[in-house]
Amino acid sequence: MNATVTGFVGLPVISSAERLEQFIRMSDFDHPTLVVDSSAIVGQYHALKSGLGRAKIHYAVKANPEREIVRKLAAEGCGFDAASRAEIELCLSQGAAPEDISFGNTIKRPRDIAFAYQAGIALFAADAEEELHKLAEHAPGAKVYIRVVVENTEADWPLSRKFGCAPEKVLSLLGMVRDLGLVPHGLSFHVGSQTREPVMWTGVLDQVAAVWRDAQAAGFDLQLLNIGGGFPADYGQGEVPHSTYAAEVMRMVEARFDNVPVIMAEPGRGLVAEAGMIAAEVLLVSKKSDTDTYRWVYLDIGKFSGLAETMDEAIRYQFITDRDHEMTGPCVLAGPSCDSADVLYEKRPVQLPVGLCAGDRLIIRACGAYTSTYSSVGFNGFPPLDVVVI
């Protein structure tokens, strides 16, 4: 923890959002700082677990790899989806068992595969022939699940192109897994990050179910269906309660895959986003001309220091200021760097108090996921996002 925090002497039992806001208001920070309520993450884990039923949760570590978060989830019996050797080492160091970790990145260094295998990791993702050859050489006998490309995702942050193979390629890859002495263990997919309603899973599940049936008909005794992430956070749009959402997704999964021995889910955003808030500061409020309709509000945090998910304005963060009792007006919101791409919201301006000025504190809600991990190291000399776990 690099932040300088002062003024916190204990808080009463209140909601996580209130606790985070009060902590930030009672503290001073040297830099933009993400404050995370770890107890809220544990609560969210149990909410999702109650809805997912028999599905095993593997937390997507990339969403927020803070050691305290990983340690607490490991203590609760959570599994982990790791994308790198560093994430595997983190999980093991915080008490996760090797059998509870999957190496879910389909693009891996051979030496990282070897490390994971020697550490006891037995479950690997793949989507290409060359990756299978690497696994056969460096993780002989490992269990492999093939990631499938899905189309027509309705997520706010689609993930349909970079990872996975076309459905018509799955059977040949499963055959290659078997021929190389590996175990053709299952299939995986990702419906897309921030899939706001359970009904949005329908088309994707239908696509994957067709591939699953084809694999069974071809004689593959698949044991694992990895449904990935997609579980949403509430960014002010009033999402379905988490346990209800998870239960509805599982109802649809079970209806299409009623004989699957093992179901795995990999929530990241849905586990940690709402448990974090960022303390930021207004650096400048200006207009480009006297006739402009919008003010430009520049913050000490931007795309390159934690708010990368504002790209294409896909994730719409909510803001708290000390002037929320004042009249509001539309603003273009931008970061501090000398890069013209560092504009957060312009297509859909943000309503902020008209009296907002330099030096005012601004709190950004639901920032526990994909902020600290997207924060660059020293771009334009601005420091990476500090993190405090309470």
Buried (B, 14 or more C-beta within 10 A) or exposed (E): EEBEBEEEEEEEEEEBBEBBBBBBEBBEBEBBBBBBBBEBBBBBBEBBBEBBEEBBBBBBBBBBBBEBBBBBBBEEEBBBBBBBBEBBBBBBEBEBEBEBBBBBBBEBEEEBBBBBBEBEBBBBBBBBBEBBBBBBEBBEEBBBBBBBBBEEBBBBBBBBEEBBBEBEBBBEBBBBBBEBEBBBBBBBBBBBBBBBEBEBBBBBBEBBBEBBEBBEEEEBEBBBBBBBBBBBBBBEEEBBEBBBBBBBBBEBBBEBBEEBEBBBBBBBBBBBBBBBBBBBBBBEBEEEEEEEEBBBBBBBBBBBBBBBBBEEBEBBBBBBBBBEEEEBBEBBBBBBBEEEEBBBBBEEBBEBBEBBEEEBBBBBBBBBBBBBBBBBEEBBEBBBBBBBBB
